[in-house]
Structure formats: structure tokens, C-alpha cells
Amino acid sequence: MLRYTLDRLRASNNLLECNREVDYNYEMGAVLKHFNNKMPILFNKVKNSNIRSVGGLYGNRDILFDLIGCTKEDRNYKFMEALVSPKPYKVVNTGPVKENIITRNIDIMKILPVNRFNELDSSNFITAGVMVIRDPETKRHFTSVRRMQVNRGNIISALIGSYKLTNDFLELEREGKSLDVAIVLGYDAQFLLASQYPSGTYGVDKYEIDSALRGEPLELVKCETNDILVPAYAEIVLEGRIVAGRRELEGPFGELMGYYGKQAPQPIIEIDCITHRNNPIYETAFPCEEEHLTNGLIREMELYFYLKNQISTIKDIYVTEGGGYRFNAVVSMKQTRLGEAKTAIIASLGLNKDLKQVVIVDDDVDIYNPREIEWAITTRAQASHDVVIIPGALGSSLEPSHDLRGVTDKIGIDATKPLNTDGRFERVRIPGYETIDIRKYFPNLEV
Ligand SMILES: Cc1cc2nc3c(=O)[nH]c(=O)nc-3n(C[C@H](O)[C@H](O)[C@H](O)COP(=O)(O)O)c2cc1C
């Protein structure tokens, strides 16, 4: 899991090690933010803690694809394969995560270097914790990343935007029962990616998706205080319960789009037990757009196949970083029939409430390059007939532009060129440009 990931990152020269002492309040976040969560960093000396910390692990597309063992070209097929052909996991008796078991006098801030990130954040927040629940009926495991505010001692609050998890909890709460949870820290890319498949939509056990993604069974051990299974090779696991009938104020917190989410009452989790490896490594992530890459990759997969169903010439989808990997998408396609680009707009904006802006471009445009998108809109779109606006649809409460939170206008731009052109759209090309070696002309230039 994490240790193997760190070995691989070291081997590929993708791990920065920080040997200077760093404060988990603000300072570590500032260092992580400098690299926009795109550079994995191991902090070997954390002030007031004997635990090392790692951050910025899974925010870089190239590094992530390498860790998962996929390419830009085959990723959507690999991710879909794991969903339609989930594979069994393996339960083992014990594992390194059981090397230390703490059940008494739990004070999270005394044990873990949980970061405080932004100036107005209400407290220190666990930002890379993967919460695991076991469906009370089907016994399937559902994992998801949730931000968790440390309230005091062994009490944390979680912000849970999932209708499945919320409903599971509310149903139990009506009977006066709490919901068992485990929070996993120190995992690998497959584990994180599996957690981002929407739970309610597919209902597939996320550990089985994980096992399919990794190409071998994920090894799991039972928690000490409940029946939830957790990875045997995780660094740290917090076991607890979302407590029935209790709410405490959560937030404000600097969220992914760079604004503070408001304070509101949220359920609390009482931590009953912490298990961890010897010399554990605490995993963190600076809360920002880049951190949501894995979430965006699953959205890209969903959109790719949804569109492919109607338009076979869809080439690629990019759910963009600037839009927090959820609000904006660029679709590239080879338009062969009139109307395909407009159909792609309708379908894209209908896939998911979060998606608010989509641009459709031809397959000669590099969708990962914002300059190329701007160029395509400028030279291939006319607002009077290429822009579709849908006022007042469902939206996400995570972005503040509409007066009503959770409502949004949607926009689609058809930036594809007309089907039959008279040479107006022929892109200029210099023969030999792609293969020119500029160092031959300027031997001292660093390129
Ligand atoms: C870095 C990161 C942070 C996230 N933080 C939260 C969060 O605080 N609350 C939340 O409800 N979802 C959060 N998510 C989204 C869920 O993890 C994601 O929706 C996941 O698929 C859960 O599935 P479900 O919501 O369908 O149960 C986060 C995702 C990522 C990648």
C-alpha cells in the first residue's frame, strides 16, 4: 500500500523528502500548496509529533496513471472494467496495521499530526482519510474520502455529502442506533480511486472494485471494535461510530474551490480504537482543486461511456482541474453528422448535477491545454448559435456563484468547426516542426 507506493515514487524520482522540521499547523499546508498537490512530499520531521507525514501523493495525472498501471488512452476502459467485473478481496487474520492497538484515553491530536490549513478553518482537519462503512443490509463495503474536523479528544465531525451514506445513517438513527465506521490513512492509488466510484449509483462493493483495479485481491483484516474490514497494510486506522442523535458544529473550512464552506451542525464520530503500523506515516492532502483528481477521473469515465452510447466518435473527455475536477468538462470528438456536438452538450449537462460548463471541440484540439480550448472557442464558435444555456438547474453547493446554493445555470459551447468547410479551418503547419531538435541550434540552452 503506502510504503510500496513510496518505494515506487522514490524509484521514479517522484518523491521529495523534507528533512527540515515542519509545523503541521499551516506550515505543512503552505509547503504542499506550493506544489499544488502535484508533488508527493514525505515530511520526515514533524514539529511536536514523532510521526512522519506524507502529502501531495495523488494529484498529478502522470504519476497517478503510472501508479495505477494505466495510460491516458486506456484509462476509461480499465476503470469501467473494474466496475463491471469487480473481483473478490481476501480476508486475512492479521497484518501490519495491527502492530499497535490503542483503545484507551484516545486523544487524536496527541497521537496524530492532523493539519490545520487555512486561516479561518474551525479546527485541525483530517483531509485524506478514507471512511469505510459496511452496508447494514448487503454487508458490502463502501469507501469515500470525507473531510473530518477534530472537535476534541476522540470526537470528530465529518462532512458527508453522500445520499447513500446519509440515508444509511438516518435510517439507523431513527431506531436509535449508531453507524459503525473505520477511517483509513496511508493507502495506495487503487484504494483511493476505488473510493471515488459513486456508492449509491452502482452499489458495488468498493473493495471488489479495488481488487479489480489492482489485479489481485486486496488483503483485509477485521477491525478490533466492529465488523468492518480494513486494509491489512494501511498505516493507520481509526475505528468508531457515527453517533445517533448527536450533532456538533462543523466548519468553516477552506474547500476545494478556494472558498470557506460555512459552519453547520453535522453528525459526530466517536473514535473507540486506533490501530497503526510501527513508525506509521500520517497521510494528508492540502484541500484544493488538484486534490480531487481521482474524483474527476471517475466522472470522466462515466461521461465518456455515456456519450459514447450516442456518439461513437467521442475521442476523450477532460473534467478540468480549474473546475475542481467536477464542474467543467471539455469533450473532443470527430463530428461526422450535423447535430452531434449539440447532442454531446445535452448529454454532458444531464449526466450529473455538478457539471455546469461543457465545451465540445474537434479531435485536433488538445483538451488538456486551456490555451487550445480558448483558441477553439474563439475561432470556431459563434455565441448566437453555438451556445446553449439552461437556467436554474440542480447544481453543487460547493460553488457560490448562484444566489441559491445547490442551484446553477448550465452552459454548453459547441466549438467544433462546421462539417463541410471550404478550407477556412485548415490549421497552418510547418513541415518538420514536430521533429526539430532546438538544442542543435542553441547548444547551451536548457530545454
Ligand atoms: C480529496 C477528496 C475530498 C473529498 N471530500 C469530501 C467531503 O468532505 N465530503 C463528501 O461528502 N465527499 C467528499 N469527497 C467526495 C467523495 O469521497 C466521493 O463522492 C465518493 O465517491 C463517495 O461516494 P458517495 O458519495 O457516492 O458515497 C471527496 C473526494 C476527494 C477525492
The ligand as a Gaussian input file, in Angstrom:
#p B3LYP/6-31G(d) Opt

LIG

0 1
 C       -9.867000      14.688000      -1.785000
 C      -11.341000      14.451000      -1.695000
 C      -12.072000      15.034000      -0.673000
 C      -13.431000      14.803000      -0.554000
 N      -14.114000      15.353000       0.497000
 C      -15.419000      15.058000       0.660000
 C      -16.134000      15.521000       1.795000
 O      -15.613000      16.212000       2.676000
 N      -17.447000      15.183000       1.920000
 C      -18.072000      14.408000       0.990000
 O      -19.244000      14.115000       1.141000
 N      -17.429000      13.958000      -0.114000
 C      -16.117000      14.254000      -0.289000
 N      -15.450000      13.776000      -1.384000
 C      -16.193000      13.025000      -2.400000
 C      -16.420000      11.586000      -2.012000
 O      -15.257000      10.980000      -1.492000
 C      -16.900000      10.866000      -3.276000
 O      -18.129000      11.385000      -3.647000
 C      -17.000000       9.379000      -3.167000
 O      -17.303000       8.874000      -4.421000
 C      -18.014000       8.921000      -2.193000
 O      -19.021000       8.196000      -2.746000
 P      -20.511000       8.523000      -2.347000
 O      -20.561000       9.980000      -2.047000
 O      -21.317000       8.150000      -3.539000
 O      -20.825000       7.678000      -1.134000
 C      -14.079000      14.000000      -1.507000
 C      -13.350000      13.416000      -2.555000
 C      -11.996000      13.637000      -2.652000
 C      -11.210000      12.978000      -3.758000

